[in-house]
Amino acid sequence: MISSPEQAENGWSGYVSQKIELTSYFLLVIISPTMRKEQMQKALEALDRRLPKKTTILIGGGSAMLLRHGIALSTSDIDALVLSSELTPAEIDPLVKGVARDLGISPHWYNDYFNTFTFSLPNDFRSRLKPVFEGKNLTALALGKEDLLVMKCFAGREKDVGHARVLLKKGADEGLVEGHLNSLAGKKVPGADKALRLFHDLLDERGG
């Protein structure tokens, strides 16, 4: 389920909770091996075979940059969350773990930790989604460059800054991103001021 700006506005306690969740995620990433594009495709195919009902997932992060936008980078998992399904997360989780056993990959190959920053997405992000996998029961839709750039500015880690630079070079709509970050900052959404400063720094860095 995608979080909203209103959820992010619930106060400092919610913000701290997000940071704790992210720390746990980073520890998992450290111990997980890198996934190549071919492995991601095989994992999605295997999950499709296991799913008994139609399911649509949203892919973000480095996996979306790799699968949709052809940006070569190193990532240890597929950042994904369910957009629609008749199955509950509790029903999908063992299927994901079954794929890990079948393919001999990390049980954390599929995770929804990037949901921490989905509250930052523009309301029209769905208009920029494109499929990167379509199987019998599984459809995987990946975020557009602008939406990835917004989330990377919010994440703000060293590797996210590098990814943001690449997304700008790939032609992300700067006006859309800046306007949206300005709007979130005006609403005092936690982290929006910092994300906007980072975005402006990146533009200044390349003379934008």
N, C-alpha and C positions, 0 to 999 in steps of 0.2 A: 504494500500500500504506500502511495506517495505521500510524503509529509507536506505540510503547508506552512506559509509564512506565519500564520496565526499560531501554529504549534511552536514555532521558533521564538515567538514573542512571549512565551509563558514565563520567561525570567531566566535569571542566571543559573538556577538549579538545573533547568533543562539543558542549558548550554554546557554546563560541566558534565552532565550525563552523556551528552554527545561526545565530549572529549574522551571520557572513560571508555566508551564503546569503540571509538577510533583507535585508542591505544591497544585494546584487545585485538582489533583487526590487524594492526601493523605487526603485532607479534606473530599472528598466523601467517602473514605474508612473508616474514623473515624466514620461516621454516618451510615454506612451500616452494617447490621448484617452478621454474619458468614454463609457461605454456606457450607453444607456438600456435600460429593460426590454424594449421592443419589439425592440431590436437583439439583446439576449440571446436572446430567443425565436427570432428568425430564425437566429441562429448555431447554436442547438441543433437547429433543424429542418434546417439545411444539413448539420450533422454527422451527423444521423440518416440523411439520404439517402446519405451517403458510406460509412457503416459497413456492412460486409458480414456482420457477425455481431452477435448480441445483446451489448449492453454496458450496464452500470449504473454511473453515476457518482454520487459524493457531492459536493454543493455546499455550501460554507460561506461565511464572511466576509460582506462587504457584499452580494454577489450573492444569498445565501440570504435576507438581511434584506429585500431588494427583491423577489425572485421569490416567496418563500413568505409572508413576514410583512407585505408591503405597506408597508414602511417606506421613505419617499422619502429617498434619499441619493445621493451621487455616488461611482461606482466605475468603474475603468478596465478591469475584466476579470471573468471568471467564475472564482472560486476553486473548483477541482474536482479530484478524483482518482478513479481507477477503483476501484470496489468489486468488480466482477466482469466478466470478459470472456474470450473465447477468444483475443482479440488481445493482443499484447504492447504495452507502451508505445511501443516502436520502430515498431510497425505503425500505431499510432493517431496518432503525432505528425505524419506527412505529411498525414493526413486533416484534422487541425486546421489545419495551414498552408494546405491547399487551401481550407478554408472562409474563411480570412482573405483569400485572393486573390479568391475568388468574390464576397465581400461588401465588399471594399475596407476591411477593418478591420485593426487591429493584429495581427501574427502572434502576439502575446502575449495575445490575447483569452481564451485558456484556459490556466490555469496551476495547478500543484499545490504552489505555495510554502506554502500554508496547512497542508500536511502537517507543516510544522515544529512545529506546536502540536497535532497530533491525538493525541499521546501523553497530552494532558491530558483527553481525552474520558472521560466515565463509561462503564463497561462496558456499560450498557444504552442507550447513545445510539441504537442502531438502533430501539428501540421508539418513538422520537419522530420518526423520519424520515417525511416526506410527499413524494409526487411533485409536482414542479413542471413536468415534461415527460414525456410518454409517446408515443414514436413507434413506427415499425416495428421498429427495432433498438436505439434508444436510450431508456433510462429515466434520468431525473435526479431524485435524491432530495435534499431539502434538510434541513439540521439544524434541530432544535427550538430555541426561544428559550434554554432553559437551557444547552444545549451550546454555542451561540454565545456566551453570556455568559461561560462558563468560558474559552473560547479568547480572548475579548476582554480578559479580566482578565490572562491570561498575556501577551498581546501588549503591552498597556499603553501604546501610543502615544497621542498627544493625540486622534486621531480615534477610536481604539478606546475610549477613556474615554467619549467622546460617544456612541458606539454602545451601550456598556454601559448608560449612563443610559437610553437609549431602550428597550432590552430590559427593563430593570426596570419602566419605565412601562407597557410592553406586557404585564406580568403574568408575567414569568419566575418560576418557583418558587424563591424565595429560599432556602428550607430545603434543597432538593436541591443547589443550587449551593454553599451554605456548607458543607454536610456533605461534599461531594466535595472541595472545596478544602482543608478541614481534613484529610481523609484523605490527600491528596497531600502536604500539608505535613508530616504525621506520618511519611510515608515518605521525607521529605527529597528529594522530586523537585525538580530545579533550577527555580527561578522560582516555586514554589508559595507560599512565604512572601510574596513580593512581590505575587502575584496575590490572595492572601487579604487582605492589607492594603488593596489597592486596592478590593476588594469591600466591606470594612468601611467604608472611607472613603466610598464611594458611598451606603451605607445611612445613615451618619451625616449625610451631606450633605443628604439629603432627609428626615431625621428618622425613619429606619427602625430 
